[in-house]
């Protein structure tokens, strides 16, 4: 007998669908719960691990364990297993739970975390192989699918290579699982060492696998800079530029000294320790162009890189440095140095930075940090220009209405009088919008910040404060790269800071007593692209009964060199003197002839001169000046190697020279570089003949190479040394080999020739050329003898005192 068909009620169909969906969801959740993450903390018994990393890993566990992941935590070090386990257990005793978690729940979570955490010695290749086998066995035994592995390098950089090699050869996760390697600073000592380290690590790991930690990027106020700018685009779009911003201050002050850390500090100092990384990262977040999507890590990192490309090069005059008085004594004691040892390592530094783009041109960015100062505080302060004039007296000014009150935006990173992270916006600017994770705050009565009472600001603080390392560990777990330093950005940063570090290597820092006793001793000012202490103080290398001589104590030396006038001084005074002389020559030429024809050499030596002319010579007759090039490399004018590009970056973009008065060398014609058939040299010669009376420049600025070359006229090459050609194509022994240059006969027609020679690298050639006669084929510089004009040598003491 056939069974009767079962009649399904519509409600039963719905119930069946719900049951199936719940079952599928349960399967999916079960599948998600099987995703396992192994976290290996190398250096698990060190100070950083004890202070921050274990707590950060515990917080990560609390945040993520209920979201479909299982964990195992492996504390690793070189210490033997028994001792290492004891040290790690001691570090884990201090774990704490969020304030709103019940004590019983906290105890339960801590107990589970401790059960998942184990110590192991990682010293040999076999140890790493054993770790890999243990992780694989754990996955197989529990039926878990591996999501990925995190290796946190809380170890000195010299250990990176061996660890990286072992991880790469023995401890990578299987197919489909990710690897994330976390690296702590320092990332090198200068550009060269950073490049070496990056190349070494790059041979073991892909770029997307490496997370270089700058813990400042995990600070809540710092992490809020980009979201704040994004959420307040409408209000900030018209304000965030050179027309409205007076200056930007990025500050980190500490009250502690370097006691107990002098071995590290002697190698790095305050600039490498704080400014090159923490403060520079904040600078990029403030100065970068906002991408359309600030959540795109790739877009954020590319826009940060553009800031580095726009930074003006730093000179010795861009910074002031200091050292607290007891530092050298601490170094002698901790590093067993002799009593005569006096360190030149700065413990305080302030640096003036300029971002040379349309948005920030001319706006000073002040980066400052130091130890043994009067307070512990960190902040980024954007101070806006105030051009208002209020008629009523100050007692009638309303904080939210009066434009005469200071207008500023502060990302308060921490500590100080506020004692917590905060975002402060002057009420006369705009009412900001912040995410729900930030709340309006009230400070203690009478609290004043940056010259105004707290009531003059819209003030916000995080609803829940979080440690920077906890924030960054969460970002690592979720694969967010925008909070970390890429290799490209790291090398760009070191490329920016290394020249300054080299120029300050032998500079004696100003001594200061420390704390409140510093008074105004470290106050500084800036003007014309230079930074200087407000109070003059004799600086001395070795304390003694009398002050040691300072560079400023030496007068500009006037003498003879090769029978021509010589001006010699310390580099800064020399550049200032040369700039003054060029301006005086220009003013006289314009007064007599209505125009001034100036031919400039390229290279590194004139950069400081270009900057001096751009920033400190407002009486220069630029509108009547024609600018020519002495020589040029055969590269496109936009190429960083181009002399014209250097002139554009350091001078032209800062002064108002009519475009028709600027005469770059035509090295790039018909989409070819310095092709003979394009006759670029002849074209330039005809342009000179047409515009410069008698083809006689008012002033030609030359340099002198270590081989005795000048312009692009080189030893053992007769091209351009004689004959009637005004402009020639030459060959350089160094790349790019092809060059275009003014000829020696044309140079010698000039009314005045100035030869600028700077740096210790020029001592040998300076001494040699002083003794040779007229031998341009061996030493082209010896052929510079203006027929009826004047030759003046400008040498700094480093080059001259050979």
PENOR-V699919 format. One record per residue. N is the residue number from 1. RES is the residue in three letters. SS is DSSP state (hx for helix, st for strand, lp for the rest). D_FIRST is the distance of its C-alpha to the first C-alpha in Angstrom with 2 decimals. Layout:
# PENOR-V699919
N & RES & SS & D_FIRST
N & RES & SS & D_FIRST
This chain:
# PENOR-V699919
1 & UNK & lp & 0.00
2 & UNK & lp & 3.79
3 & UNK & lp & 6.44
4 & UNK & lp & 9.16
5 & UNK & lp & 12.27
6 & UNK & lp & 15.00
7 & UNK & lp & 18.14
8 & UNK & lp & 21.26
9 & UNK & lp & 24.36
10 & UNK & hx & 27.54
11 & UNK & hx & 29.23
12 & UNK & hx & 26.59
13 & UNK & hx & 27.16
14 & UNK & hx & 30.87
15 & UNK & hx & 30.41
16 & UNK & hx & 28.44
17 & UNK & hx & 31.24
18 & UNK & hx & 33.86
19 & UNK & hx & 32.24
20 & UNK & hx & 32.11
21 & UNK & hx & 35.72
22 & UNK & hx & 36.95
23 & UNK & hx & 35.41
24 & UNK & hx & 37.01
25 & UNK & hx & 40.27
26 & UNK & hx & 40.22
27 & UNK & hx & 39.80
28 & UNK & hx & 42.66
29 & UNK & hx & 44.82
30 & UNK & hx & 44.16
31 & UNK & hx & 45.12
32 & UNK & hx & 48.28
33 & UNK & hx & 49.20
34 & UNK & lp & 49.33
35 & UNK & st & 52.23
36 & UNK & st & 55.31
37 & UNK & st & 58.98
38 & UNK & st & 61.81
39 & UNK & st & 65.21
40 & UNK & st & 68.28
41 & UNK & st & 71.50
42 & UNK & st & 74.50
43 & UNK & lp & 77.59
44 & UNK & lp & 75.46
45 & UNK & lp & 78.45
46 & UNK & lp & 80.86
47 & UNK & hx & 82.29
48 & UNK & hx & 80.05
49 & UNK & hx & 76.91
50 & UNK & hx & 78.16
51 & UNK & hx & 79.24
52 & UNK & hx & 76.47
53 & UNK & hx & 73.86
54 & UNK & hx & 72.06
55 & UNK & hx & 71.89
56 & UNK & hx & 70.60
57 & UNK & hx & 67.88
58 & UNK & hx & 66.88
59 & UNK & hx & 66.66
60 & UNK & hx & 64.54
61 & UNK & hx & 62.19
62 & UNK & hx & 61.97
63 & UNK & hx & 61.27
64 & UNK & hx & 58.66
65 & UNK & hx & 56.84
66 & UNK & hx & 54.36
67 & UNK & hx & 53.63
68 & UNK & lp & 51.57
69 & UNK & st & 54.26
70 & UNK & st & 55.29
71 & UNK & st & 58.88
72 & UNK & st & 61.25
73 & UNK & st & 65.01
74 & UNK & st & 67.46
75 & UNK & st & 71.08
76 & UNK & st & 73.30
77 & UNK & st & 77.03
78 & UNK & lp & 79.59
79 & UNK & lp & 80.21
80 & UNK & lp & 79.18
81 & UNK & hx & 75.79
82 & UNK & hx & 77.10
83 & UNK & hx & 79.71
84 & UNK & hx & 77.45
85 & UNK & hx & 74.67
86 & UNK & hx & 77.25
87 & UNK & hx & 78.62
88 & UNK & hx & 75.19
89 & UNK & hx & 74.17
90 & UNK & hx & 77.35
91 & UNK & hx & 76.57
92 & UNK & hx & 73.07
93 & UNK & lp & 74.54
94 & UNK & lp & 75.67
95 & UNK & lp & 72.25
96 & UNK & lp & 71.73
97 & UNK & lp & 68.85
98 & UNK & lp & 68.89
99 & UNK & lp & 70.77
100 & UNK & lp & 67.75
101 & UNK & lp & 65.64
102 & UNK & lp & 65.41
103 & UNK & hx & 67.37
104 & UNK & hx & 64.39
105 & UNK & hx & 62.24
106 & UNK & hx & 65.22
107 & UNK & hx & 65.66
108 & UNK & hx & 61.99
109 & UNK & hx & 62.15
110 & UNK & hx & 65.44
111 & UNK & hx & 64.06
112 & UNK & hx & 61.07
113 & UNK & hx & 63.47
114 & UNK & hx & 65.77
115 & UNK & hx & 62.94
116 & UNK & hx & 62.12
117 & UNK & st & 65.81
118 & UNK & st & 67.54
119 & UNK & st & 70.91
120 & UNK & st & 71.54
121 & UNK & st & 74.69
122 & UNK & lp & 74.62
123 & UNK & lp & 77.75
124 & UNK & lp & 76.99
125 & UNK & hx & 74.62
126 & UNK & hx & 72.81
127 & UNK & hx & 72.25
128 & UNK & hx & 70.47
129 & UNK & hx & 68.35
130 & UNK & hx & 67.40
131 & UNK & hx & 66.50
132 & UNK & hx & 64.20
133 & UNK & hx & 62.47
134 & UNK & hx & 62.04
135 & UNK & hx & 60.45
136 & UNK & hx & 58.04
137 & UNK & hx & 57.17
138 & UNK & hx & 56.58
139 & UNK & hx & 54.23
140 & UNK & hx & 52.26
141 & UNK & hx & 52.12
142 & UNK & hx & 50.89
143 & UNK & lp & 48.55
144 & UNK & lp & 50.61
145 & UNK & st & 51.25
146 & UNK & st & 54.97
147 & UNK & st & 56.04
148 & UNK & st & 59.72
149 & UNK & st & 62.99
150 & UNK & st & 66.07
151 & UNK & st & 69.42
152 & UNK & st & 72.10
153 & UNK & st & 75.64
154 & UNK & lp & 77.78
155 & UNK & lp & 80.47
156 & UNK & lp & 83.78
157 & UNK & hx & 83.53
158 & UNK & hx & 85.30
159 & UNK & hx & 82.19
160 & UNK & hx & 79.80
161 & UNK & hx & 80.15
162 & UNK & hx & 79.31
163 & UNK & hx & 76.34
164 & UNK & hx & 75.07
165 & UNK & hx & 75.44
166 & UNK & hx & 73.45
167 & UNK & hx & 70.65
168 & UNK & hx & 70.43
169 & UNK & hx & 70.43
170 & UNK & hx & 68.34
171 & UNK & lp & 66.61
172 & UNK & lp & 64.87
173 & UNK & lp & 61.20
174 & UNK & lp & 58.55
175 & UNK & lp & 57.16
176 & UNK & lp & 55.76
177 & UNK & lp & 57.79
178 & UNK & st & 61.04
179 & UNK & st & 64.49
180 & UNK & st & 66.96
181 & UNK & st & 70.50
182 & UNK & st & 72.64
183 & UNK & st & 76.42
184 & UNK & st & 79.11
185 & UNK & lp & 82.54
186 & UNK & lp & 85.18
187 & UNK & lp & 84.02
188 & UNK & lp & 87.34
189 & UNK & lp & 90.96
190 & UNK & lp & 91.78
191 & UNK & hx & 90.34
192 & UNK & hx & 91.03
193 & UNK & hx & 89.46
194 & UNK & hx & 86.44
195 & UNK & hx & 85.97
196 & UNK & hx & 86.25
197 & UNK & hx & 83.68
198 & UNK & hx & 81.29
199 & UNK & hx & 81.61
200 & UNK & hx & 81.01
201 & UNK & hx & 77.89
202 & UNK & hx & 76.69
203 & UNK & lp & 76.67
204 & UNK & lp & 73.96
205 & UNK & lp & 71.94
206 & UNK & lp & 70.76
207 & UNK & hx & 72.25
208 & UNK & hx & 68.92
209 & UNK & hx & 68.63
210 & UNK & st & 71.98
211 & UNK & st & 72.53
212 & UNK & st & 76.25
213 & UNK & st & 76.69
214 & UNK & lp & 79.35
215 & UNK & hx & 78.57
216 & UNK & hx & 80.39
217 & UNK & hx & 77.46
218 & UNK & hx & 75.31
219 & UNK & lp & 77.75
220 & UNK & hx & 76.06
221 & UNK & hx & 78.95
222 & UNK & hx & 79.20
223 & UNK & hx & 75.45
224 & UNK & hx & 75.76
225 & UNK & hx & 78.42
226 & UNK & hx & 76.16
227 & UNK & hx & 73.48
228 & UNK & hx & 76.34
229 & UNK & hx & 77.94
230 & UNK & hx & 74.62
231 & UNK & hx & 73.73
232 & UNK & lp & 77.27
233 & UNK & hx & 77.78
234 & UNK & hx & 78.86
235 & UNK & hx & 81.65
236 & UNK & hx & 82.72
237 & UNK & lp & 82.67
238 & UNK & lp & 86.11
239 & UNK & lp & 87.55
240 & UNK & lp & 86.41
241 & UNK & lp & 89.26
242 & UNK & lp & 92.95
243 & UNK & lp & 94.02
244 & UNK & lp & 92.84
245 & UNK & st & 92.59
246 & UNK & st & 95.90
247 & UNK & st & 94.74
248 & UNK & st & 91.88
249 & UNK & st & 92.43
250 & UNK & st & 90.06
251 & UNK & st & 91.27
252 & UNK & st & 90.44
253 & UNK & st & 93.06
254 & UNK & lp & 93.09
255 & UNK & lp & 95.35
256 & UNK & lp & 94.74
257 & UNK & lp & 96.79
258 & UNK & lp & 95.91
259 & UNK & lp & 96.97
260 & UNK & lp & 94.86
261 & UNK & lp & 93.55
262 & UNK & hx & 96.76
263 & UNK & hx & 95.65
264 & UNK & hx & 92.82
265 & UNK & hx & 95.02
266 & UNK & hx & 97.88
267 & UNK & hx & 95.56
268 & UNK & hx & 93.82
269 & UNK & hx & 95.74
270 & UNK & hx & 94.57
271 & UNK & hx & 93.98
272 & UNK & hx & 91.60
273 & UNK & hx & 90.03
274 & UNK & hx & 89.31
275 & UNK & hx & 90.50
276 & UNK & hx & 89.12
277 & UNK & hx & 85.57
278 & UNK & hx & 84.84
279 & UNK & hx & 87.23
280 & UNK & hx & 86.71
281 & UNK & hx & 82.95
282 & UNK & hx & 83.63
283 & UNK & hx & 86.06
284 & UNK & hx & 83.45
285 & UNK & hx & 80.97
286 & UNK & hx & 83.67
287 & UNK & hx & 85.12
288 & UNK & lp & 82.14
289 & UNK & lp & 80.79
290 & UNK & lp & 77.51
291 & UNK & lp & 74.59
292 & UNK & lp & 72.16
293 & UNK & lp & 69.56
294 & UNK & lp & 71.15
295 & UNK & lp & 67.86
296 & UNK & lp & 68.18
297 & UNK & hx & 69.77
298 & UNK & hx & 70.87
299 & UNK & hx & 72.60
300 & UNK & hx & 74.32
301 & UNK & hx & 75.65
302 & UNK & hx & 76.95
303 & UNK & hx & 78.73
304 & UNK & hx & 80.30
305 & UNK & hx & 81.57
306 & UNK & hx & 83.22
307 & UNK & hx & 85.23
308 & UNK & hx & 86.62
309 & UNK & hx & 87.62
310 & UNK & hx & 89.56
311 & UNK & st & 91.43
312 & UNK & lp & 95.18
313 & UNK & lp & 96.61
314 & UNK & lp & 98.18
315 & UNK & lp & 101.87
316 & UNK & hx & 103.86
317 & UNK & hx & 105.02
318 & UNK & hx & 101.41
319 & UNK & st & 101.29
320 & UNK & st & 103.21
321 & UNK & st & 102.59
322 & UNK & st & 103.65
323 & UNK & st & 103.47
324 & UNK & st & 103.76
325 & UNK & lp & 106.97
326 & UNK & lp & 105.62
327 & UNK & hx & 103.20
328 & UNK & hx & 105.61
329 & UNK & hx & 106.55
330 & UNK & hx & 102.88
331 & UNK & hx & 102.44
332 & UNK & hx & 105.54
333 & UNK & hx & 104.29
334 & UNK & hx & 100.63
335 & UNK & lp & 101.26
336 & UNK & lp & 104.59
337 & UNK & lp & 106.59
338 & UNK & lp & 110.41
339 & UNK & lp & 112.33
340 & UNK & lp & 113.46
341 & UNK & lp & 109.88
342 & UNK & lp & 108.96
343 & UNK & lp & 105.52
344 & UNK & lp & 105.04
345 & UNK & lp & 101.33
346 & UNK & lp & 100.56
347 & UNK & lp & 98.78
348 & UNK & st & 99.02
349 & UNK & st & 98.50
350 & UNK & st & 98.30
351 & UNK & st & 97.49
352 & UNK & st & 97.81
353 & UNK & st & 95.01
354 & UNK & lp & 94.76
355 & UNK & st & 91.74
356 & UNK & lp & 93.21
357 & UNK & lp & 90.76
358 & UNK & lp & 90.82
359 & UNK & lp & 89.11
360 & UNK & lp & 91.26
361 & UNK & lp & 94.54
362 & UNK & lp & 97.40
363 & UNK & lp & 95.29
364 & UNK & st & 96.28
365 & UNK & st & 93.53
366 & UNK & st & 95.04
367 & UNK & st & 93.31
368 & UNK & st & 94.85
369 & UNK & st & 94.11
370 & UNK & st & 96.13
371 & UNK & lp & 96.41
372 & UNK & lp & 98.75
373 & UNK & lp & 98.67
374 & UNK & lp & 98.99
375 & UNK & lp & 95.28
376 & UNK & lp & 91.79
377 & UNK & st & 89.91
378 & UNK & st & 87.98
379 & UNK & st & 87.40
380 & UNK & st & 87.30
381 & UNK & st & 89.45
382 & UNK & st & 89.59
383 & UNK & st & 92.78
384 & UNK & st & 92.99
385 & UNK & lp & 96.24
386 & UNK & lp & 97.83
387 & UNK & lp & 100.04
388 & UNK & lp & 100.12
389 & UNK & lp & 103.33
390 & UNK & lp & 102.92
391 & UNK & lp & 105.69
392 & UNK & lp & 104.97
393 & UNK & lp & 105.81
394 & UNK & hx & 103.28
395 & UNK & hx & 102.71
396 & UNK & hx & 101.04
397 & UNK & lp & 98.62
398 & UNK & lp & 94.98
399 & UNK & lp & 92.72
400 & UNK & lp & 89.97
401 & UNK & lp & 92.40
402 & UNK & lp & 95.63
403 & UNK & lp & 95.75
404 & UNK & lp & 98.86
405 & UNK & lp & 96.92
406 & UNK & lp & 95.69
407 & UNK & lp & 92.47
408 & UNK & st & 90.40
409 & UNK & st & 86.92
410 & UNK & st & 86.49
411 & UNK & st & 83.64
412 & UNK & st & 84.72
413 & UNK & st & 83.28
414 & UNK & st & 84.20
415 & UNK & st & 86.79
416 & UNK & lp & 90.02
417 & UNK & lp & 90.66
418 & UNK & lp & 87.11
419 & UNK & lp & 85.67
420 & UNK & lp & 82.31
421 & UNK & lp & 80.79
422 & UNK & st & 81.33
423 & UNK & st & 81.58
424 & UNK & st & 84.60
425 & UNK & st & 85.31
426 & UNK & st & 88.52
427 & UNK & lp & 87.80
428 & UNK & lp & 90.04
429 & UNK & lp & 87.81
430 & UNK & lp & 84.30
431 & UNK & lp & 81.53
432 & UNK & lp & 79.19
433 & UNK & lp & 75.43
434 & UNK & lp & 73.87
435 & UNK & lp & 70.31
436 & UNK & lp & 68.82
437 & UNK & lp & 69.62
438 & UNK & st & 73.28
439 & UNK & st & 74.86
440 & UNK & st & 78.23
441 & UNK & lp & 80.64
442 & UNK & lp & 83.75
443 & UNK & lp & 86.56
444 & UNK & lp & 89.35
445 & UNK & lp & 91.94
446 & UNK & lp & 94.79
447 & UNK & lp & 93.00
448 & UNK & st & 94.42
449 & UNK & st & 92.88
450 & UNK & lp & 94.58
451 & UNK & lp & 97.30
452 & UNK & st & 95.15
453 & UNK & st & 93.67
454 & UNK & hx & 89.94
455 & UNK & hx & 89.63
456 & UNK & hx & 90.68
457 & UNK & st & 87.41
458 & UNK & st & 83.76
459 & UNK & st & 82.75
460 & UNK & st & 79.30
461 & UNK & st & 78.09
462 & UNK & st & 74.71
463 & UNK & lp & 72.37
464 & UNK & lp & 71.83
465 & UNK & lp & 74.39
466 & UNK & lp & 73.11
467 & UNK & lp & 75.04
468 & UNK & hx & 75.55
469 & UNK & hx & 74.07
470 & UNK & hx & 70.88
471 & UNK & hx & 70.56
472 & UNK & hx & 71.18
473 & UNK & hx & 68.79
474 & UNK & hx & 66.04
475 & UNK & hx & 67.05
476 & UNK & hx & 67.03
477 & UNK & hx & 63.56
478 & UNK & lp & 62.30
479 & UNK & lp & 64.29
480 & UNK & lp & 66.68
481 & UNK & hx & 69.72
482 & UNK & hx & 71.86
483 & UNK & hx & 73.26
484 & UNK & lp & 74.67
485 & UNK & st & 77.49
486 & UNK & lp & 76.75
487 & UNK & hx & 79.05
488 & UNK & hx & 80.39
489 & UNK & hx & 81.26
490 & UNK & hx & 82.73
491 & UNK & hx & 85.09
492 & UNK & hx & 86.01
493 & UNK & hx & 86.99
494 & UNK & hx & 89.08
495 & UNK & hx & 90.65
496 & UNK & hx & 91.78
497 & UNK & hx & 93.14
498 & UNK & hx & 94.66
499 & UNK & hx & 97.83
500 & UNK & hx & 98.66
501 & UNK & hx & 98.11
502 & UNK & hx & 100.41
503 & UNK & hx & 103.07
504 & UNK & hx & 103.00
505 & UNK & lp & 103.04
506 & UNK & lp & 106.78
507 & UNK & lp & 107.17
508 & UNK & lp & 108.50
509 & UNK & lp & 106.25
510 & UNK & st & 107.86
511 & UNK & st & 108.07
512 & UNK & st & 106.78
513 & UNK & lp & 106.99
514 & UNK & lp & 103.40
515 & UNK & hx & 101.77
516 & UNK & hx & 103.64
517 & UNK & hx & 106.92
518 & UNK & hx & 105.95
519 & UNK & lp & 107.21
520 & UNK & lp & 107.59
521 & UNK & lp & 108.17
522 & UNK & lp & 104.86
523 & UNK & lp & 104.83
524 & UNK & st & 104.66
525 & UNK & st & 105.06
526 & UNK & st & 104.04
527 & UNK & st & 105.92
528 & UNK & lp & 106.03
529 & UNK & lp & 103.07
530 & UNK & st & 104.64
531 & UNK & st & 104.04
532 & UNK & st & 106.91
533 & UNK & st & 107.72
534 & UNK & lp & 109.35
535 & UNK & lp & 111.93
536 & UNK & lp & 114.07
537 & UNK & lp & 114.33
538 & UNK & lp & 116.13
539 & UNK & lp & 113.60
540 & UNK & lp & 114.63
541 & UNK & lp & 113.10
542 & UNK & lp & 115.05
543 & UNK & lp & 116.23
544 & UNK & lp & 119.99
545 & UNK & lp & 123.03
546 & UNK & lp & 122.88
547 & UNK & lp & 120.22
548 & UNK & lp & 119.14
549 & UNK & lp & 119.69
550 & UNK & lp & 116.87
551 & UNK & hx & 116.23
552 & UNK & hx & 117.58
553 & UNK & hx & 120.84
554 & UNK & lp & 121.58
555 & UNK & lp & 123.22
556 & UNK & lp & 122.29
557 & UNK & st & 124.47
558 & UNK & st & 126.56
559 & UNK & st & 128.08
560 & UNK & st & 128.32
561 & UNK & st & 125.93
562 & UNK & lp & 127.03
563 & UNK & lp & 129.94
564 & UNK & st & 127.64
565 & UNK & st & 126.81
566 & UNK & st & 124.18
567 & UNK & st & 122.18
568 & UNK & st & 120.39
569 & UNK & st & 118.42
570 & UNK & lp & 115.18
571 & UNK & hx & 112.27
572 & UNK & hx & 111.51
573 & UNK & hx & 115.17
574 & UNK & hx & 115.60
575 & UNK & hx & 112.72
576 & UNK & hx & 114.09
577 & UNK & hx & 117.57
578 & UNK & hx & 116.32
579 & UNK & hx & 114.24
580 & UNK & hx & 117.31
581 & UNK & hx & 119.45
582 & UNK & hx & 116.99
583 & UNK & hx & 116.84
584 & UNK & hx & 120.65
585 & UNK & hx & 120.94
586 & UNK & hx & 118.41
587 & UNK & hx & 120.21
588 & UNK & hx & 123.55
589 & UNK & hx & 122.13
590 & UNK & hx & 120.52
591 & UNK & hx & 123.72
592 & UNK & hx & 125.80
593 & UNK & hx & 123.56
594 & UNK & lp & 120.65
595 & UNK & lp & 118.03
596 & UNK & st & 117.17
597 & UNK & st & 115.76
598 & UNK & st & 113.99
599 & UNK & st & 112.48
600 & UNK & st & 110.05
601 & UNK & lp & 108.79
602 & UNK & lp & 105.24
603 & UNK & lp & 104.01
604 & UNK & lp & 103.52
605 & UNK & lp & 107.12
606 & UNK & lp & 107.43
607 & UNK & hx & 104.16
608 & UNK & hx & 105.89
609 & UNK & hx & 108.64
610 & UNK & hx & 106.20
611 & UNK & hx & 104.54
612 & UNK & hx & 107.95
613 & UNK & hx & 109.00
614 & UNK & hx & 105.75
615 & UNK & hx & 105.66
616 & UNK & hx & 109.30
617 & UNK & lp & 111.47
618 & UNK & lp & 111.03
619 & UNK & lp & 114.47
620 & UNK & lp & 113.64
621 & UNK & lp & 114.27
622 & UNK & hx & 110.84
623 & UNK & hx & 111.06
624 & UNK & hx & 114.06
625 & UNK & st & 112.84
626 & UNK & st & 111.69
627 & UNK & st & 109.51
628 & UNK & st & 109.63
629 & UNK & st & 108.16
630 & UNK & lp & 110.41
631 & UNK & st & 107.68
632 & UNK & st & 103.99
633 & UNK & st & 101.31
634 & UNK & lp & 99.72
635 & UNK & lp & 96.33
636 & UNK & lp & 94.72
637 & UNK & lp & 96.36
638 & UNK & lp & 93.07
639 & UNK & lp & 92.86
640 & UNK & lp & 93.60
641 & UNK & lp & 96.24
642 & UNK & lp & 98.14
643 & UNK & hx & 101.45
644 & UNK & hx & 100.86
645 & UNK & hx & 97.53
646 & UNK & hx & 99.41
647 & UNK & hx & 102.02
648 & UNK & hx & 99.34
649 & UNK & hx & 97.46
650 & UNK & hx & 100.53
651 & UNK & lp & 102.97
652 & UNK & hx & 102.06
653 & UNK & hx & 99.06
654 & UNK & hx & 101.24
655 & UNK & lp & 104.33
656 & UNK & lp & 105.07
657 & UNK & lp & 106.45
658 & UNK & lp & 106.23
659 & UNK & hx & 103.73
660 & UNK & hx & 106.39
661 & UNK & hx & 108.57
662 & UNK & st & 106.05
663 & UNK & st & 106.59
664 & UNK & lp & 104.01
665 & UNK & lp & 104.82
666 & UNK & lp & 103.06
667 & UNK & lp & 101.32
668 & UNK & st & 98.11
669 & UNK & st & 98.80
670 & UNK & lp & 96.78
671 & UNK & lp & 93.85
672 & UNK & st & 96.05
673 & UNK & st & 97.87
674 & UNK & lp & 101.67
675 & UNK & lp & 101.73
676 & UNK & hx & 105.39
677 & UNK & hx & 104.83
678 & UNK & hx & 103.62
679 & UNK & lp & 107.11
680 & UNK & hx & 105.87
681 & UNK & hx & 109.02
682 & UNK & hx & 111.25
683 & UNK & hx & 109.29
684 & UNK & hx & 109.79
685 & UNK & hx & 113.47
686 & UNK & hx & 113.99
687 & UNK & hx & 112.30
688 & UNK & hx & 114.65
689 & UNK & hx & 117.69
690 & UNK & hx & 116.75
691 & UNK & hx & 116.18
692 & UNK & lp & 118.28
693 & UNK & hx & 122.03
694 & UNK & hx & 123.58
695 & UNK & hx & 120.21
696 & UNK & lp & 121.49
697 & UNK & lp & 118.85
698 & UNK & lp & 120.06
699 & UNK & st & 118.24
700 & UNK & st & 116.23
701 & UNK & st & 114.17
702 & UNK & st & 113.75
703 & UNK & st & 112.36
704 & UNK & lp & 113.33
705 & UNK & lp & 110.87
706 & UNK & lp & 111.22
707 & UNK & lp & 112.43
708 & UNK & lp & 115.02
709 & UNK & lp & 113.12
710 & UNK & st & 113.27
711 & UNK & lp & 111.25
712 & UNK & lp & 109.41
713 & UNK & st & 112.59
714 & UNK & lp & 112.14
715 & UNK & lp & 114.53
716 & UNK & lp & 115.30
717 & UNK & lp & 114.13
718 & UNK & lp & 116.93
719 & UNK & lp & 114.74
720 & UNK & lp & 115.93
721 & UNK & lp & 118.92
722 & UNK & lp & 121.52
723 & UNK & lp & 121.93
724 & UNK & lp & 121.39
725 & UNK & lp & 117.60
726 & UNK & lp & 116.58
727 & UNK & st & 112.90
728 & UNK & st & 111.52
729 & UNK & st & 108.34
730 & UNK & st & 108.51
731 & UNK & st & 106.53
732 & UNK & lp & 105.66
733 & UNK & lp & 105.18
734 & UNK & lp & 102.10
735 & UNK & lp & 98.98
736 & UNK & lp & 98.63
737 & UNK & lp & 101.53
738 & UNK & st & 102.46
739 & UNK & st & 104.53
740 & UNK & st & 106.66
741 & UNK & st & 109.89
742 & UNK & st & 113.12
743 & UNK & lp & 115.94
744 & UNK & hx & 118.76
745 & UNK & hx & 121.37
746 & UNK & hx & 119.31
747 & UNK & hx & 118.82
748 & UNK & lp & 122.56
749 & UNK & lp & 123.31
750 & UNK & lp & 121.77
751 & UNK & lp & 123.97
752 & UNK & st & 122.39
753 & UNK & st & 120.13
754 & UNK & st & 118.40
755 & UNK & st & 116.93
756 & UNK & st & 114.40
757 & UNK & st & 113.94
758 & UNK & lp & 111.75
759 & UNK & lp & 110.27
760 & UNK & hx & 111.21
761 & UNK & hx & 109.74
762 & UNK & hx & 112.71
763 & UNK & hx & 115.44
764 & UNK & hx & 116.14
765 & UNK & hx & 116.39
766 & UNK & hx & 118.45
767 & UNK & hx & 120.99
768 & UNK & hx & 121.05
769 & UNK & hx & 121.51
770 & UNK & lp & 124.30
771 & UNK & lp & 126.34
772 & UNK & lp & 125.70
773 & UNK & lp & 127.67
774 & UNK & lp & 126.55
775 & UNK & lp & 123.95
776 & UNK & lp & 121.05
777 & UNK & lp & 119.71
778 & UNK & lp & 119.17
779 & UNK & lp & 118.62
780 & UNK & hx & 117.76
781 & UNK & hx & 118.37
782 & UNK & hx & 122.03
783 & UNK & hx & 122.39
784 & UNK & lp & 121.72
785 & UNK & lp & 125.21
786 & UNK & lp & 125.34
787 & UNK & lp & 128.29
788 & UNK & lp & 129.54
789 & UNK & lp & 126.86
790 & UNK & st & 126.21
791 & UNK & st & 124.03
792 & UNK & st & 122.80
793 & UNK & st & 120.76
794 & UNK & st & 118.32
795 & UNK & st & 117.28
796 & UNK & st & 115.58
797 & UNK & hx & 117.06
798 & UNK & hx & 114.22
799 & UNK & hx & 115.25
800 & UNK & hx & 118.98
801 & UNK & lp & 119.83
802 & UNK & lp & 119.43
